[in-house]
């Protein structure tokens, strides 16, 4: 057995809850890896809503979805995840959502996620999350502004009511260069 990286472990957790036909959210599309993974997991009868503020990532993701035949079950939205409820059909229920916090690798490092908008988006996801569903945050915090966001996220997560949610913190503690931290919130 090998311990999995935060990103790989996020998929291991999602594999346990996401089924064909489900509705899920990729709150930070970026290069589209999670969007493609989720679109494959929900199948043709499910749907992925993907959000990003950077059009270049959305365009690259759209191309990958076209090439893999997964575009029809995906809606890509050029907007911040804090506005996600504005873009979802009424009465939407989700099985899962994933956030990769930080900046898009290989792009403008000044365009980063921020605690205020991330927490707003997480709160919106928790309101429409089905019982047993997961909201996953993978925090890449080794950049300017990253530790501030991480601190606010941790404070927010520790205050979630235990009777409604379980919160997991998964982190390698002895690695250099600020290894990512995974947080998983499961609705009871």
N, C-alpha and C positions, 0 to 999 in steps of 0.2 A: 504494500500500500504506500502511496505517496501522498503527502499533504498537498492539496491543490492551491494554486494561486487564487487571490481574491476574485479575479475575473472568471476563472474556470469554475470556482466554487459557486459563483452566482448562477451559472448555467446548471450546475448539479442541483441546486435548490429549485430553480425554475422547472427543471425536468420533472420534479415531484408534484407540481401543481398545475402546470399548463397542459391543456388537452386540446385536441382538434375541436374547433368550434368556439373556442374561448375568445374573449376580447381582452387585449393587453395594451400596455403603453410603453413605448421607448421614449422616455422624457428627454433624452439627450442623444439624438441620432448620431452625431459625429460622423465617423467613417462608415457607419451602417452595419457593423458586425452584429450588434445585438438585434437590430431591426430584422436582418436576414435570418438570424437564428430564431427569433420569435415568429416571423412569418411562416417559417418552415414548421414550427411547433404547433401553431394554431390551424394550419392547413387551409384549404380552400373555403371551408365553412366558417373559419374564424376571422378575426380582424386585428390588425396592429395599427395603432395611431402613433406616429413618430413626430417628435417636435425638435426643432433646432432653430437657433437664431442666425446660423451661417448657411447661406444658400449653396455654397460650394459643396459642403458635406451632403446636403439634401440631394443635389444634382448627381453626385457620385453614387449615392445610395440608390437613387431612382434607376440609374444605369445598371447597377448590380442586381436590383430586384427584377428588372426587365430580363436580364440575361439568365437569371435563375428561375424565371416563370412565377415569381412571387409577388409581382406588383399588384395584382387584382385584390389581394387580401390586405393591402397596405394603403394607408392614407398618410402622406407626408405633409407636415404643416410647418410653414416658415413663420414661426412665432416662438416666443419664450414659453417654457413649460408652466410658468405661473398663470398663463391664460388658457390652460388646457380645458377647463370646463366650458369655455366659450366655443370650443370646436367639437365637443362630443355630442352625439345625439342625446336627447332627453332620456332619462331613465337608464343610461348606460351603467352596466355593472362590469367590473373588470376582475380578472383572476390574478393579474400581476402587473407590476410596473417596475421598470429599471431605470436608474439614474447613474451615469458615470460623471462624477464631479471633478472639475478642474478645467483644463483647456483641451482643445482638439489637437492631438499630436500632429506635428508638421504644419501647423497653421499659426495664426497670430496669437502669441502667448498672452496678450493683454485682454483677449476675449475669454473670460472665465465665468464659471458659475458663481453665484453669490448666495449666501445663507438666506437672505430675506425671500428671494424668489424661489429658491429650492424648497424651503420650508412651506411656503404657500402652496407649491405644487404637490408636495407630499401630503399636506392636509387635504387637498382636493382628492387625491388618489385614495386616501384612507376612507373618505366618505362614500366612495363608490366601490370599494373593495369587498368582494364576497368573503364569507366566512371561510377560513382556511387559506385564503389568498395571501400573496406576498408582495411587499414593496421592498425593493432592494436598492441600496445606495452603495456604490463603490467610490470611495473618496481618495482621489489623488491629490495630495495636499502639499507637495514639495515645491510649490511655486509661490510667488508673492500673492498674498490674500488667501492662500489655501488653508493655512492653519486657523485663520480667523473663521472661515466658513466651517471647518471641521469642529471647532469649539462650539459654535452655535448649534450645529446639527446634533452633536453629542448631548448638549443641554436639552434640546427639544426632545430627543429620543428618550432620555432618562425620565422625562415627565409624562410620557404616554401612559394612560391608565392600564395597570397590569391586568385588570379584569377584562379589558377589551383587546389588548395586544400583547404579544410576546416580542421582545427585541433581542436579536442576536448581534454580537460584535465578534468579528473574525479577523484576526490580525497576526502577522508574523512579527514577533517582538525583537528578534535578534538580527534583523537585516538592516543594512545601511541604506542611505538615500531615501528615507521616508517611504517604505513599502505601502501600497494601498491598503485601506481598511474597508472591509465589507460590513455593512449593517443590513440586517434582514428584519423586516417587521411583518409578523403574521397576525392576521385578524382572528381572534378566537370565536 
